[in-house]
Amino acid sequence: MADGFVLDFTVYSAAPTISCFLSTRLASLHQAQLSQLFAEDLISVDGQIASENQVLAVGQKVAVSLSDHYEEPVDTHWRKLWENDEILAVFKPHLLPVSRTTRNLYNTLISLVRRQTTYEDAHLLHRLDTETAGIILLAKNKVADQKWKPRLDQLISKKVYHAWVEGIPEWDELSYECELSEKVGSPIRCQMYVVDQAESDLYPKPKQSQTLFRVLRKEEGKSLIECELMTGRKHQIRAHLAHLGHPIIGDKIYSKGGQYYLKRLDKELGKADFAELGSEYQRLTAVRVDINPDDQSVTIRVDSRD
């Protein structure tokens, strides 16, 4: 097979032919190229060149080489933490997008789960920023997704994150409440701000927010903080900590005045930029999620290795 971006699949359920198998697993662009991929010997089964009408058996390995396709290199080592009949809890590493982006079509959490497990119809129940690591919940199929996504507030009773931040807070514990909103005229459209009541007309959609903070560790120039979400607003932890004077290390929007987020719009960041930011990614990890599926009460934890 030719060099290029290689997609690997494991056959978990019987399919009439390899063409049928791939037609539901490739993006539309590559579905249209399927006959050409076979003609150019870019598809194999268990290491042998495949034919278009070849019948697959459960357990076989299918590889597709997309010679003209490129994706941003990411950490694809997600792992399963917990599951029941309907829900799957997994750990997502930093920099792995949860779903399709402009740079990654196949190397995303949802695509990897669908390719590497029996849950070929898995759906995301909620999201994490690409740069944030930690626990994320998926529905194993469309039926479970339709059941739990509208009831997510009932399903999830607690969310806790760990964040490495710049500086040493004067407090050891803090309950922080404010209104958060985007801001008219902001150079970063997605950035959230603590609402200044003196200029309330600049904040179009203020929403009440609350986070409980507890300092876990203090080191030279930085601190590890436990963050428990009492509300679930966009960028809540990141915006709160930045407003308190302790932005998350590596946060391109909320630290260093957002200059590295804006710079990245024009060109790639380099080693000197990451050295100034303190990290290639924001040092935020979802470490605990408490859920209540049906009559159960489950606490899912992960060690913060960041």
PyMOL commands that set and color helices and strands:
alter all, ss='L'
color gray80, all
select helices_A, chain A and resi 18-23+28-31+34-39+109-116+142-155+197-202+236-243+256-264+271-277
alter helices_A, ss='H'
color red, helices_A
select strands_A, chain A and resi 5-10+43-45+48-49+61-66+79-83+87-92+123-124+133-139+156-166+173-181+193-194+207-219+222-229+284-291+298-301
alter strands_A, ss='S'
color yellow, strands_A
deselect
rebuild
show_as cartoon
